[in-house]
Amino acid sequence: MRPLPSPPRLRTAAAVTLACALTLTAQSPARADPAPAPRTLAEVRAELQRLYREAAVATDKYNAAEEKVTHQQKRVRALNGRVETTEARLAGLTERAGAAARAQYRGGGDLPAEVQFVFSGRPERALDGAARTRQAHRSTQNLLTALTRTREELGGQRDKAVTSLEDVRKNRRAMDTQRERIEKRISAAERLESRLAEEQRRELAELEREETADAQARWVDTGILDQAGTEATGAGRKALAYATRQIGKPYVWGAEGPDSFDCSGLTSQAWLAAGTVVPRTSQEQWRRLERVPVADMRPGDLIIYFPDASHVGIYAGDGDMVHAPRPGRSVTVAPAGSMEILGVVRPDA
């Protein structure tokens, strides 16, 4: 969401005092970043939004790398299990086939059917037995061939999956750099906020409330809520109930409960509690879940925010949503139209 213009009463009242306070801080030799300090509350607000948005995008990338590793590990384990099962069946069948061949040899099974016909007191039984023996032998050989081919194919799939797992693990290790970026942006935002005097923090909070209220009012004035659904499905109610129980728990990037959450950690766990597995990141939730028109959303649906799908909340009805906002904040109820909506997805479509 682009920062709205600062209300005149705050822009004029705070500009002079904030300019002095932050100019002094900017001149301090202890300052960590060389960028010029914002001079007005509106600029501070815009800078905080930028830093926390960058942290959110970086967090989504980190979470996506984690999810890929987890998925690939499960795939490798599943293939290992299938290979082991096939090998066990192959070994058992080979042993039974060998035992059958030995028994057939001891019983004269190697004699041609014509010879067995001559020496048998029941010629028709001899012919019958020889035919069944040949049929059983062919069936066993066909099954052994099929199992051997299956084992080789599964082994090849497993080897490729193991190689792929190593690749995604390398990518996850590369995400350590991403972790550093996240921490730097969060630290920069926290340093910026810490420079404000108590009165300026109150004014900044008031500015944020006014911007949120204005954005929500514009969204509601479109008439969108006149069309939106008010009843959740059974699964939607469970997901929303889970999210609501987390209100007050802190935002921690990369967290998915039970004591802290990031935005997509909250929504993915909420729907898991409702019995539906959804992707871990907001970007994947947007990409892979069924999209519905915003006007048709209902409680329990996920609202995806910003053009890069870097934030997500769960619609609670009456124009509100539950979300984990950003570092330094806790899971809370907020106006659904307070940020730029990209679209809505429905996990239980």
Beta strands, then each sheet from edge to edge (+ up, - down):
strand 1: 290-292
strand 2: 302-305
strand 3: 311-317
strand 4: 320-323
strand 5: 332-335
strand 6: 341-346
sheet 1: 1+ 6- 2+ 3- 4+ 5-
end
